[in-house]
């Protein structure tokens, strides 16, 4: 299920124009080190343990996706295609602010069978704003979900899944 996605970065170099494309593909066990590194950097206060990431790989084989660019794992997405629940999504710091998170989110929106939803730390204003730009709205709050922080429940306002593939 390799898919070249619609993201291209152009940079002028002293050798001419450099073009990077992104590929979304299924998670492979050899990706676990990269996923754990990205997870730890993205969620330093609440990174999922390796055992849980591997359990998600088993439970959601069609919803655990890796985004590669330049031959490097740049990000990942774990979601339940049947329920639309985004369990985790992160991009390596070096690759942030290049549209890769939007590419992963759009992929989930186009393939989920139900409306996308997720939990996000209420104090993570950057993530809340990112998801709001993608059309999600806060629909609930779970007090102390992250021990010292509440979770905001965000839901994609547009219906997803209408054109989704099984």
Chimera marker file (.cmm) of the C-alpha trace (Angstrom):
<marker_set name="trace">
<marker id="1" x="0.000" y="0.000" z="0.000" r="1" g="1" b="0" radius="0.5"/>
<marker id="2" x="2.710" y="2.522" z="-0.846" r="1" g="1" b="0" radius="0.5"/>
<marker id="3" x="1.154" y="5.791" z="-1.842" r="1" g="1" b="0" radius="0.5"/>
<marker id="4" x="3.035" y="8.828" z="-3.010" r="1" g="1" b="0" radius="0.5"/>
<marker id="5" x="1.157" y="11.733" z="-1.538" r="1" g="1" b="0" radius="0.5"/>
<marker id="6" x="0.598" y="15.227" z="-2.833" r="1" g="1" b="0" radius="0.5"/>
<marker id="7" x="3.342" y="16.921" z="-0.881" r="1" g="1" b="0" radius="0.5"/>
<marker id="8" x="6.495" y="18.145" z="-2.561" r="1" g="1" b="0" radius="0.5"/>
<marker id="9" x="9.157" y="20.373" z="-1.088" r="1" g="1" b="0" radius="0.5"/>
<marker id="10" x="11.319" y="22.416" z="-3.446" r="1" g="1" b="0" radius="0.5"/>
<marker id="11" x="14.600" y="23.868" z="-2.247" r="1" g="1" b="0" radius="0.5"/>
<marker id="12" x="17.288" y="25.638" z="-4.172" r="1" g="1" b="0" radius="0.5"/>
<marker id="13" x="20.722" y="24.196" z="-3.505" r="1" g="1" b="0" radius="0.5"/>
<marker id="14" x="24.096" y="24.948" z="-5.026" r="1" g="1" b="0" radius="0.5"/>
<marker id="15" x="23.513" y="21.837" z="-7.168" r="1" g="1" b="0" radius="0.5"/>
<marker id="16" x="20.154" y="23.051" z="-8.512" r="1" g="1" b="0" radius="0.5"/>
<marker id="17" x="16.591" y="22.261" z="-7.464" r="1" g="1" b="0" radius="0.5"/>
<marker id="18" x="16.072" y="19.560" z="-4.823" r="1" g="1" b="0" radius="0.5"/>
<marker id="19" x="12.678" y="17.872" z="-4.681" r="1" g="1" b="0" radius="0.5"/>
<marker id="20" x="11.499" y="15.698" z="-1.770" r="1" g="1" b="0" radius="0.5"/>
<marker id="21" x="8.344" y="13.645" z="-1.933" r="1" g="1" b="0" radius="0.5"/>
<marker id="22" x="6.547" y="11.926" z="0.895" r="1" g="1" b="0" radius="0.5"/>
<marker id="23" x="5.326" y="8.337" z="0.862" r="1" g="1" b="0" radius="0.5"/>
<marker id="24" x="2.720" y="6.914" z="3.221" r="1" g="1" b="0" radius="0.5"/>
<marker id="25" x="3.106" y="3.206" z="3.832" r="1" g="1" b="0" radius="0.5"/>
<marker id="26" x="2.129" y="0.624" z="6.439" r="1" g="1" b="0" radius="0.5"/>
<marker id="27" x="4.178" y="0.332" z="9.629" r="1" g="1" b="0" radius="0.5"/>
<marker id="28" x="6.885" y="-2.349" z="9.577" r="1" g="1" b="0" radius="0.5"/>
<marker id="29" x="8.499" y="-3.760" z="12.693" r="1" g="1" b="0" radius="0.5"/>
<marker id="30" x="11.860" y="-2.326" z="11.585" r="1" g="1" b="0" radius="0.5"/>
<marker id="31" x="10.302" y="1.156" z="12.019" r="1" g="1" b="0" radius="0.5"/>
<marker id="32" x="9.875" y="0.735" z="15.779" r="1" g="1" b="0" radius="0.5"/>
<marker id="33" x="13.085" y="2.560" z="16.753" r="1" g="1" b="0" radius="0.5"/>
<marker id="34" x="12.156" y="5.601" z="14.631" r="1" g="1" b="0" radius="0.5"/>
<marker id="35" x="8.573" y="5.570" z="15.910" r="1" g="1" b="0" radius="0.5"/>
<marker id="36" x="9.731" y="5.444" z="19.538" r="1" g="1" b="0" radius="0.5"/>
<marker id="37" x="12.158" y="8.310" z="18.945" r="1" g="1" b="0" radius="0.5"/>
<marker id="38" x="9.465" y="10.471" z="17.319" r="1" g="1" b="0" radius="0.5"/>
<marker id="39" x="6.941" y="9.510" z="20.018" r="1" g="1" b="0" radius="0.5"/>
<marker id="40" x="9.339" y="10.477" z="22.795" r="1" g="1" b="0" radius="0.5"/>
<marker id="41" x="10.157" y="13.846" z="21.260" r="1" g="1" b="0" radius="0.5"/>
<marker id="42" x="6.549" y="14.665" z="20.410" r="1" g="1" b="0" radius="0.5"/>
<marker id="43" x="5.090" y="13.574" z="23.749" r="1" g="1" b="0" radius="0.5"/>
<marker id="44" x="7.842" y="13.886" z="26.362" r="1" g="1" b="0" radius="0.5"/>
<marker id="45" x="5.353" y="13.933" z="29.267" r="1" g="1" b="0" radius="0.5"/>
<marker id="46" x="3.221" y="11.029" z="28.102" r="1" g="1" b="0" radius="0.5"/>
<marker id="47" x="4.987" y="8.975" z="25.428" r="1" g="1" b="0" radius="0.5"/>
<marker id="48" x="3.413" y="5.597" z="24.807" r="1" g="1" b="0" radius="0.5"/>
<marker id="49" x="5.599" y="2.643" z="25.818" r="1" g="1" b="0" radius="0.5"/>
<marker id="50" x="7.000" y="0.372" z="23.130" r="1" g="1" b="0" radius="0.5"/>
<marker id="51" x="4.683" y="-2.479" z="24.174" r="1" g="1" b="0" radius="0.5"/>
<marker id="52" x="1.613" y="-0.311" z="23.562" r="1" g="1" b="0" radius="0.5"/>
<marker id="53" x="2.897" y="0.894" z="20.176" r="1" g="1" b="0" radius="0.5"/>
<marker id="54" x="3.425" y="-2.750" z="19.167" r="1" g="1" b="0" radius="0.5"/>
<marker id="55" x="-0.069" y="-3.619" z="20.435" r="1" g="1" b="0" radius="0.5"/>
<marker id="56" x="-1.499" y="-0.831" z="18.257" r="1" g="1" b="0" radius="0.5"/>
<marker id="57" x="0.427" y="-2.274" z="15.295" r="1" g="1" b="0" radius="0.5"/>
<marker id="58" x="-1.280" y="-5.612" z="15.935" r="1" g="1" b="0" radius="0.5"/>
<marker id="59" x="-4.732" y="-4.162" z="16.586" r="1" g="1" b="0" radius="0.5"/>
<marker id="60" x="-4.769" y="-1.570" z="13.766" r="1" g="1" b="0" radius="0.5"/>
<marker id="61" x="-2.637" y="-2.958" z="10.930" r="1" g="1" b="0" radius="0.5"/>
<marker id="62" x="-4.491" y="-0.863" z="8.339" r="1" g="1" b="0" radius="0.5"/>
<marker id="63" x="-4.372" y="2.248" z="10.525" r="1" g="1" b="0" radius="0.5"/>
<marker id="64" x="-0.722" y="2.344" z="11.590" r="1" g="1" b="0" radius="0.5"/>
<marker id="65" x="0.986" y="4.324" z="8.876" r="1" g="1" b="0" radius="0.5"/>
<marker id="66" x="4.467" y="5.696" z="8.409" r="1" g="1" b="0" radius="0.5"/>
<marker id="67" x="5.333" y="8.768" z="6.382" r="1" g="1" b="0" radius="0.5"/>
<marker id="68" x="8.733" y="8.682" z="4.725" r="1" g="1" b="0" radius="0.5"/>
<marker id="69" x="10.570" y="11.482" z="3.013" r="1" g="1" b="0" radius="0.5"/>
<marker id="70" x="14.066" y="11.282" z="1.649" r="1" g="1" b="0" radius="0.5"/>
<marker id="71" x="14.251" y="7.630" z="2.758" r="1" g="1" b="0" radius="0.5"/>
<marker id="72" x="13.726" y="8.636" z="6.403" r="1" g="1" b="0" radius="0.5"/>
<marker id="73" x="10.763" y="8.008" z="8.674" r="1" g="1" b="0" radius="0.5"/>
<marker id="74" x="9.488" y="11.560" z="9.141" r="1" g="1" b="0" radius="0.5"/>
<marker id="75" x="6.217" y="10.850" z="10.937" r="1" g="1" b="0" radius="0.5"/>
<marker id="76" x="3.507" y="8.364" z="11.739" r="1" g="1" b="0" radius="0.5"/>
<marker id="77" x="-0.210" y="8.035" z="12.304" r="1" g="1" b="0" radius="0.5"/>
<marker id="78" x="-2.074" y="5.446" z="14.360" r="1" g="1" b="0" radius="0.5"/>
<marker id="79" x="-5.840" y="5.473" z="14.010" r="1" g="1" b="0" radius="0.5"/>
<marker id="80" x="-8.842" y="3.194" z="14.106" r="1" g="1" b="0" radius="0.5"/>
<marker id="81" x="-10.284" y="3.351" z="10.586" r="1" g="1" b="0" radius="0.5"/>
<marker id="82" x="-13.590" y="1.832" z="11.735" r="1" g="1" b="0" radius="0.5"/>
<marker id="83" x="-14.226" y="4.318" z="14.564" r="1" g="1" b="0" radius="0.5"/>
<marker id="84" x="-12.286" y="7.344" z="13.296" r="1" g="1" b="0" radius="0.5"/>
<marker id="85" x="-10.258" y="7.618" z="16.508" r="1" g="1" b="0" radius="0.5"/>
<marker id="86" x="-6.779" y="9.068" z="16.046" r="1" g="1" b="0" radius="0.5"/>
<marker id="87" x="-4.691" y="7.399" z="18.740" r="1" g="1" b="0" radius="0.5"/>
<marker id="88" x="-1.382" y="9.058" z="17.961" r="1" g="1" b="0" radius="0.5"/>
<marker id="89" x="0.121" y="11.214" z="15.249" r="1" g="1" b="0" radius="0.5"/>
<marker id="90" x="3.511" y="12.884" z="15.258" r="1" g="1" b="0" radius="0.5"/>
<marker id="91" x="6.160" y="14.285" z="12.961" r="1" g="1" b="0" radius="0.5"/>
<marker id="92" x="9.903" y="14.333" z="13.608" r="1" g="1" b="0" radius="0.5"/>
<marker id="93" x="10.944" y="17.859" z="14.767" r="1" g="1" b="0" radius="0.5"/>
<marker id="94" x="13.218" y="18.340" z="11.735" r="1" g="1" b="0" radius="0.5"/>
<marker id="95" x="10.224" y="17.823" z="9.422" r="1" g="1" b="0" radius="0.5"/>
<marker id="96" x="7.626" y="19.933" z="11.211" r="1" g="1" b="0" radius="0.5"/>
<marker id="97" x="5.943" y="22.936" z="9.601" r="1" g="1" b="0" radius="0.5"/>
<marker id="98" x="6.284" y="21.417" z="6.146" r="1" g="1" b="0" radius="0.5"/>
<marker id="99" x="2.720" y="20.129" z="5.798" r="1" g="1" b="0" radius="0.5"/>
<marker id="100" x="3.443" y="16.514" z="6.723" r="1" g="1" b="0" radius="0.5"/>
<marker id="101" x="1.055" y="16.460" z="9.682" r="1" g="1" b="0" radius="0.5"/>
<marker id="102" x="-1.673" y="17.740" z="7.364" r="1" g="1" b="0" radius="0.5"/>
<marker id="103" x="-0.833" y="15.010" z="4.855" r="1" g="1" b="0" radius="0.5"/>
<marker id="104" x="-1.214" y="12.320" z="7.531" r="1" g="1" b="0" radius="0.5"/>
<marker id="105" x="-4.440" y="13.842" z="8.830" r="1" g="1" b="0" radius="0.5"/>
<marker id="106" x="-5.898" y="14.128" z="5.314" r="1" g="1" b="0" radius="0.5"/>
<marker id="107" x="-5.061" y="10.489" z="4.700" r="1" g="1" b="0" radius="0.5"/>
<marker id="108" x="-6.964" y="9.488" z="7.837" r="1" g="1" b="0" radius="0.5"/>
<marker id="109" x="-9.900" y="11.732" z="6.912" r="1" g="1" b="0" radius="0.5"/>
<marker id="110" x="-10.102" y="10.150" z="3.463" r="1" g="1" b="0" radius="0.5"/>
<marker id="111" x="-9.913" y="6.563" z="4.717" r="1" g="1" b="0" radius="0.5"/>
<marker id="112" x="-11.789" y="6.556" z="8.036" r="1" g="1" b="0" radius="0.5"/>
<marker id="113" x="-15.267" y="5.088" z="7.983" r="1" g="1" b="0" radius="0.5"/>
<marker id="114" x="-16.523" y="7.517" z="10.633" r="1" g="1" b="0" radius="0.5"/>
<marker id="115" x="-15.868" y="11.111" z="11.604" r="1" g="1" b="0" radius="0.5"/>
<marker id="116" x="-12.360" y="11.635" z="12.990" r="1" g="1" b="0" radius="0.5"/>
<marker id="117" x="-11.892" y="12.440" z="16.656" r="1" g="1" b="0" radius="0.5"/>
<marker id="118" x="-9.027" y="12.554" z="19.129" r="1" g="1" b="0" radius="0.5"/>
<marker id="119" x="-7.868" y="13.594" z="22.555" r="1" g="1" b="0" radius="0.5"/>
<marker id="120" x="-5.302" y="16.375" z="22.924" r="1" g="1" b="0" radius="0.5"/>
<marker id="121" x="-3.709" y="18.023" z="25.959" r="1" g="1" b="0" radius="0.5"/>
<marker id="122" x="-5.571" y="21.233" z="26.765" r="1" g="1" b="0" radius="0.5"/>
<marker id="123" x="-2.243" y="22.997" z="27.397" r="1" g="1" b="0" radius="0.5"/>
<marker id="124" x="-0.852" y="21.946" z="24.008" r="1" g="1" b="0" radius="0.5"/>
<marker id="125" x="-2.068" y="25.072" z="22.249" r="1" g="1" b="0" radius="0.5"/>
<marker id="126" x="0.020" y="24.386" z="19.145" r="1" g="1" b="0" radius="0.5"/>
<marker id="127" x="-1.685" y="21.032" z="18.587" r="1" g="1" b="0" radius="0.5"/>
<marker id="128" x="-5.137" y="22.410" z="19.398" r="1" g="1" b="0" radius="0.5"/>
<marker id="129" x="-4.628" y="25.207" z="16.845" r="1" g="1" b="0" radius="0.5"/>
<marker id="130" x="-3.263" y="22.750" z="14.258" r="1" g="1" b="0" radius="0.5"/>
<marker id="131" x="-6.323" y="20.506" z="14.556" r="1" g="1" b="0" radius="0.5"/>
<marker id="132" x="-8.659" y="23.521" z="14.513" r="1" g="1" b="0" radius="0.5"/>
<marker id="133" x="-7.101" y="24.652" z="11.211" r="1" g="1" b="0" radius="0.5"/>
<marker id="134" x="-7.911" y="21.201" z="9.832" r="1" g="1" b="0" radius="0.5"/>
<marker id="135" x="-11.588" y="21.606" z="10.725" r="1" g="1" b="0" radius="0.5"/>
<marker id="136" x="-11.763" y="20.019" z="14.165" r="1" g="1" b="0" radius="0.5"/>
<marker id="137" x="-13.618" y="21.611" z="17.056" r="1" g="1" b="0" radius="0.5"/>
<marker id="138" x="-13.498" y="21.032" z="20.790" r="1" g="1" b="0" radius="0.5"/>
<marker id="139" x="-16.582" y="19.080" z="21.819" r="1" g="1" b="0" radius="0.5"/>
<marker id="140" x="-15.649" y="17.956" z="25.305" r="1" g="1" b="0" radius="0.5"/>
<marker id="141" x="-13.135" y="17.928" z="28.123" r="1" g="1" b="0" radius="0.5"/>
<marker id="142" x="-11.920" y="15.087" z="30.333" r="1" g="1" b="0" radius="0.5"/>
<marker id="143" x="-10.513" y="16.472" z="33.598" r="1" g="1" b="0" radius="0.5"/>
<marker id="144" x="-7.028" y="15.223" z="34.590" r="1" g="1" b="0" radius="0.5"/>
<marker id="145" x="-6.860" y="12.770" z="31.673" r="1" g="1" b="0" radius="0.5"/>
<marker id="146" x="-3.112" y="13.424" z="31.501" r="1" g="1" b="0" radius="0.5"/>
<marker id="147" x="-2.694" y="13.559" z="35.307" r="1" g="1" b="0" radius="0.5"/>
<marker id="148" x="-1.829" y="17.269" z="35.473" r="1" g="1" b="0" radius="0.5"/>
<marker id="149" x="-3.729" y="18.332" z="32.357" r="1" g="1" b="0" radius="0.5"/>
<marker id="150" x="-7.186" y="17.905" z="30.896" r="1" g="1" b="0" radius="0.5"/>
<marker id="151" x="-7.854" y="16.243" z="27.559" r="1" g="1" b="0" radius="0.5"/>
<marker id="152" x="-9.863" y="18.131" z="24.999" r="1" g="1" b="0" radius="0.5"/>
<marker id="153" x="-12.026" y="15.935" z="22.796" r="1" g="1" b="0" radius="0.5"/>
<marker id="154" x="-11.808" y="17.302" z="19.275" r="1" g="1" b="0" radius="0.5"/>
<marker id="155" x="-14.052" y="16.139" z="16.449" r="1" g="1" b="0" radius="0.5"/>
<marker id="156" x="-13.793" y="16.789" z="12.730" r="1" g="1" b="0" radius="0.5"/>
<marker id="157" x="-16.808" y="18.847" z="11.793" r="1" g="1" b="0" radius="0.5"/>
<marker id="158" x="-17.086" y="17.645" z="8.216" r="1" g="1" b="0" radius="0.5"/>
<marker id="159" x="-18.298" y="14.134" z="7.621" r="1" g="1" b="0" radius="0.5"/>
<marker id="160" x="-15.500" y="11.776" z="6.725" r="1" g="1" b="0" radius="0.5"/>
<marker id="161" x="-15.858" y="8.343" z="5.318" r="1" g="1" b="0" radius="0.5"/>
<marker id="162" x="-18.412" y="9.153" z="2.639" r="1" g="1" b="0" radius="0.5"/>
<marker id="163" x="-15.856" y="8.390" z="0.003" r="1" g="1" b="0" radius="0.5"/>
<marker id="164" x="-13.668" y="6.243" z="2.180" r="1" g="1" b="0" radius="0.5"/>
<marker id="165" x="-12.392" y="2.951" z="0.948" r="1" g="1" b="0" radius="0.5"/>
<marker id="166" x="-12.573" y="-0.199" z="3.031" r="1" g="1" b="0" radius="0.5"/>
<link id1="1" id2="2" r="1" g="1" b="0" radius="0.2"/>
<link id1="2" id2="3" r="1" g="1" b="0" radius="0.2"/>
<link id1="3" id2="4" r="1" g="1" b="0" radius="0.2"/>
<link id1="4" id2="5" r="1" g="1" b="0" radius="0.2"/>
<link id1="5" id2="6" r="1" g="1" b="0" radius="0.2"/>
<link id1="6" id2="7" r="1" g="1" b="0" radius="0.2"/>
<link id1="7" id2="8" r="1" g="1" b="0" radius="0.2"/>
<link id1="8" id2="9" r="1" g="1" b="0" radius="0.2"/>
<link id1="9" id2="10" r="1" g="1" b="0" radius="0.2"/>
<link id1="10" id2="11" r="1" g="1" b="0" radius="0.2"/>
<link id1="11" id2="12" r="1" g="1" b="0" radius="0.2"/>
<link id1="12" id2="13" r="1" g="1" b="0" radius="0.2"/>
<link id1="13" id2="14" r="1" g="1" b="0" radius="0.2"/>
<link id1="14" id2="15" r="1" g="1" b="0" radius="0.2"/>
<link id1="15" id2="16" r="1" g="1" b="0" radius="0.2"/>
<link id1="16" id2="17" r="1" g="1" b="0" radius="0.2"/>
<link id1="17" id2="18" r="1" g="1" b="0" radius="0.2"/>
<link id1="18" id2="19" r="1" g="1" b="0" radius="0.2"/>
<link id1="19" id2="20" r="1" g="1" b="0" radius="0.2"/>
<link id1="20" id2="21" r="1" g="1" b="0" radius="0.2"/>
<link id1="21" id2="22" r="1" g="1" b="0" radius="0.2"/>
<link id1="22" id2="23" r="1" g="1" b="0" radius="0.2"/>
<link id1="23" id2="24" r="1" g="1" b="0" radius="0.2"/>
<link id1="24" id2="25" r="1" g="1" b="0" radius="0.2"/>
<link id1="25" id2="26" r="1" g="1" b="0" radius="0.2"/>
<link id1="26" id2="27" r="1" g="1" b="0" radius="0.2"/>
<link id1="27" id2="28" r="1" g="1" b="0" radius="0.2"/>
<link id1="28" id2="29" r="1" g="1" b="0" radius="0.2"/>
<link id1="29" id2="30" r="1" g="1" b="0" radius="0.2"/>
<link id1="30" id2="31" r="1" g="1" b="0" radius="0.2"/>
<link id1="31" id2="32" r="1" g="1" b="0" radius="0.2"/>
<link id1="32" id2="33" r="1" g="1" b="0" radius="0.2"/>
<link id1="33" id2="34" r="1" g="1" b="0" radius="0.2"/>
<link id1="34" id2="35" r="1" g="1" b="0" radius="0.2"/>
<link id1="35" id2="36" r="1" g="1" b="0" radius="0.2"/>
<link id1="36" id2="37" r="1" g="1" b="0" radius="0.2"/>
<link id1="37" id2="38" r="1" g="1" b="0" radius="0.2"/>
<link id1="38" id2="39" r="1" g="1" b="0" radius="0.2"/>
<link id1="39" id2="40" r="1" g="1" b="0" radius="0.2"/>
<link id1="40" id2="41" r="1" g="1" b="0" radius="0.2"/>
<link id1="41" id2="42" r="1" g="1" b="0" radius="0.2"/>
<link id1="42" id2="43" r="1" g="1" b="0" radius="0.2"/>
<link id1="43" id2="44" r="1" g="1" b="0" radius="0.2"/>
<link id1="44" id2="45" r="1" g="1" b="0" radius="0.2"/>
<link id1="45" id2="46" r="1" g="1" b="0" radius="0.2"/>
<link id1="46" id2="47" r="1" g="1" b="0" radius="0.2"/>
<link id1="47" id2="48" r="1" g="1" b="0" radius="0.2"/>
<link id1="48" id2="49" r="1" g="1" b="0" radius="0.2"/>
<link id1="49" id2="50" r="1" g="1" b="0" radius="0.2"/>
<link id1="50" id2="51" r="1" g="1" b="0" radius="0.2"/>
<link id1="51" id2="52" r="1" g="1" b="0" radius="0.2"/>
<link id1="52" id2="53" r="1" g="1" b="0" radius="0.2"/>
<link id1="53" id2="54" r="1" g="1" b="0" radius="0.2"/>
<link id1="54" id2="55" r="1" g="1" b="0" radius="0.2"/>
<link id1="55" id2="56" r="1" g="1" b="0" radius="0.2"/>
<link id1="56" id2="57" r="1" g="1" b="0" radius="0.2"/>
<link id1="57" id2="58" r="1" g="1" b="0" radius="0.2"/>
<link id1="58" id2="59" r="1" g="1" b="0" radius="0.2"/>
<link id1="59" id2="60" r="1" g="1" b="0" radius="0.2"/>
<link id1="60" id2="61" r="1" g="1" b="0" radius="0.2"/>
<link id1="61" id2="62" r="1" g="1" b="0" radius="0.2"/>
<link id1="62" id2="63" r="1" g="1" b="0" radius="0.2"/>
<link id1="63" id2="64" r="1" g="1" b="0" radius="0.2"/>
<link id1="64" id2="65" r="1" g="1" b="0" radius="0.2"/>
<link id1="65" id2="66" r="1" g="1" b="0" radius="0.2"/>
<link id1="66" id2="67" r="1" g="1" b="0" radius="0.2"/>
<link id1="67" id2="68" r="1" g="1" b="0" radius="0.2"/>
<link id1="68" id2="69" r="1" g="1" b="0" radius="0.2"/>
<link id1="69" id2="70" r="1" g="1" b="0" radius="0.2"/>
<link id1="70" id2="71" r="1" g="1" b="0" radius="0.2"/>
<link id1="71" id2="72" r="1" g="1" b="0" radius="0.2"/>
<link id1="72" id2="73" r="1" g="1" b="0" radius="0.2"/>
<link id1="73" id2="74" r="1" g="1" b="0" radius="0.2"/>
<link id1="74" id2="75" r="1" g="1" b="0" radius="0.2"/>
<link id1="75" id2="76" r="1" g="1" b="0" radius="0.2"/>
<link id1="76" id2="77" r="1" g="1" b="0" radius="0.2"/>
<link id1="77" id2="78" r="1" g="1" b="0" radius="0.2"/>
<link id1="78" id2="79" r="1" g="1" b="0" radius="0.2"/>
<link id1="79" id2="80" r="1" g="1" b="0" radius="0.2"/>
<link id1="80" id2="81" r="1" g="1" b="0" radius="0.2"/>
<link id1="81" id2="82" r="1" g="1" b="0" radius="0.2"/>
<link id1="82" id2="83" r="1" g="1" b="0" radius="0.2"/>
<link id1="83" id2="84" r="1" g="1" b="0" radius="0.2"/>
<link id1="84" id2="85" r="1" g="1" b="0" radius="0.2"/>
<link id1="85" id2="86" r="1" g="1" b="0" radius="0.2"/>
<link id1="86" id2="87" r="1" g="1" b="0" radius="0.2"/>
<link id1="87" id2="88" r="1" g="1" b="0" radius="0.2"/>
<link id1="88" id2="89" r="1" g="1" b="0" radius="0.2"/>
<link id1="89" id2="90" r="1" g="1" b="0" radius="0.2"/>
<link id1="90" id2="91" r="1" g="1" b="0" radius="0.2"/>
<link id1="91" id2="92" r="1" g="1" b="0" radius="0.2"/>
<link id1="92" id2="93" r="1" g="1" b="0" radius="0.2"/>
<link id1="93" id2="94" r="1" g="1" b="0" radius="0.2"/>
<link id1="94" id2="95" r="1" g="1" b="0" radius="0.2"/>
<link id1="95" id2="96" r="1" g="1" b="0" radius="0.2"/>
<link id1="96" id2="97" r="1" g="1" b="0" radius="0.2"/>
<link id1="97" id2="98" r="1" g="1" b="0" radius="0.2"/>
<link id1="98" id2="99" r="1" g="1" b="0" radius="0.2"/>
<link id1="99" id2="100" r="1" g="1" b="0" radius="0.2"/>
<link id1="100" id2="101" r="1" g="1" b="0" radius="0.2"/>
<link id1="101" id2="102" r="1" g="1" b="0" radius="0.2"/>
<link id1="102" id2="103" r="1" g="1" b="0" radius="0.2"/>
<link id1="103" id2="104" r="1" g="1" b="0" radius="0.2"/>
<link id1="104" id2="105" r="1" g="1" b="0" radius="0.2"/>
<link id1="105" id2="106" r="1" g="1" b="0" radius="0.2"/>
<link id1="106" id2="107" r="1" g="1" b="0" radius="0.2"/>
<link id1="107" id2="108" r="1" g="1" b="0" radius="0.2"/>
<link id1="108" id2="109" r="1" g="1" b="0" radius="0.2"/>
<link id1="109" id2="110" r="1" g="1" b="0" radius="0.2"/>
<link id1="110" id2="111" r="1" g="1" b="0" radius="0.2"/>
<link id1="111" id2="112" r="1" g="1" b="0" radius="0.2"/>
<link id1="112" id2="113" r="1" g="1" b="0" radius="0.2"/>
<link id1="113" id2="114" r="1" g="1" b="0" radius="0.2"/>
<link id1="114" id2="115" r="1" g="1" b="0" radius="0.2"/>
<link id1="115" id2="116" r="1" g="1" b="0" radius="0.2"/>
<link id1="116" id2="117" r="1" g="1" b="0" radius="0.2"/>
<link id1="117" id2="118" r="1" g="1" b="0" radius="0.2"/>
<link id1="118" id2="119" r="1" g="1" b="0" radius="0.2"/>
<link id1="119" id2="120" r="1" g="1" b="0" radius="0.2"/>
<link id1="120" id2="121" r="1" g="1" b="0" radius="0.2"/>
<link id1="121" id2="122" r="1" g="1" b="0" radius="0.2"/>
<link id1="122" id2="123" r="1" g="1" b="0" radius="0.2"/>
<link id1="123" id2="124" r="1" g="1" b="0" radius="0.2"/>
<link id1="124" id2="125" r="1" g="1" b="0" radius="0.2"/>
<link id1="125" id2="126" r="1" g="1" b="0" radius="0.2"/>
<link id1="126" id2="127" r="1" g="1" b="0" radius="0.2"/>
<link id1="127" id2="128" r="1" g="1" b="0" radius="0.2"/>
<link id1="128" id2="129" r="1" g="1" b="0" radius="0.2"/>
<link id1="129" id2="130" r="1" g="1" b="0" radius="0.2"/>
<link id1="130" id2="131" r="1" g="1" b="0" radius="0.2"/>
<link id1="131" id2="132" r="1" g="1" b="0" radius="0.2"/>
<link id1="132" id2="133" r="1" g="1" b="0" radius="0.2"/>
<link id1="133" id2="134" r="1" g="1" b="0" radius="0.2"/>
<link id1="134" id2="135" r="1" g="1" b="0" radius="0.2"/>
<link id1="135" id2="136" r="1" g="1" b="0" radius="0.2"/>
<link id1="136" id2="137" r="1" g="1" b="0" radius="0.2"/>
<link id1="137" id2="138" r="1" g="1" b="0" radius="0.2"/>
<link id1="138" id2="139" r="1" g="1" b="0" radius="0.2"/>
<link id1="139" id2="140" r="1" g="1" b="0" radius="0.2"/>
<link id1="140" id2="141" r="1" g="1" b="0" radius="0.2"/>
<link id1="141" id2="142" r="1" g="1" b="0" radius="0.2"/>
<link id1="142" id2="143" r="1" g="1" b="0" radius="0.2"/>
<link id1="143" id2="144" r="1" g="1" b="0" radius="0.2"/>
<link id1="144" id2="145" r="1" g="1" b="0" radius="0.2"/>
<link id1="145" id2="146" r="1" g="1" b="0" radius="0.2"/>
<link id1="146" id2="147" r="1" g="1" b="0" radius="0.2"/>
<link id1="147" id2="148" r="1" g="1" b="0" radius="0.2"/>
<link id1="148" id2="149" r="1" g="1" b="0" radius="0.2"/>
<link id1="149" id2="150" r="1" g="1" b="0" radius="0.2"/>
<link id1="150" id2="151" r="1" g="1" b="0" radius="0.2"/>
<link id1="151" id2="152" r="1" g="1" b="0" radius="0.2"/>
<link id1="152" id2="153" r="1" g="1" b="0" radius="0.2"/>
<link id1="153" id2="154" r="1" g="1" b="0" radius="0.2"/>
<link id1="154" id2="155" r="1" g="1" b="0" radius="0.2"/>
<link id1="155" id2="156" r="1" g="1" b="0" radius="0.2"/>
<link id1="156" id2="157" r="1" g="1" b="0" radius="0.2"/>
<link id1="157" id2="158" r="1" g="1" b="0" radius="0.2"/>
<link id1="158" id2="159" r="1" g="1" b="0" radius="0.2"/>
<link id1="159" id2="160" r="1" g="1" b="0" radius="0.2"/>
<link id1="160" id2="161" r="1" g="1" b="0" radius="0.2"/>
<link id1="161" id2="162" r="1" g="1" b="0" radius="0.2"/>
<link id1="162" id2="163" r="1" g="1" b="0" radius="0.2"/>
<link id1="163" id2="164" r="1" g="1" b="0" radius="0.2"/>
<link id1="164" id2="165" r="1" g="1" b="0" radius="0.2"/>
<link id1="165" id2="166" r="1" g="1" b="0" radius="0.2"/>
</marker_set>
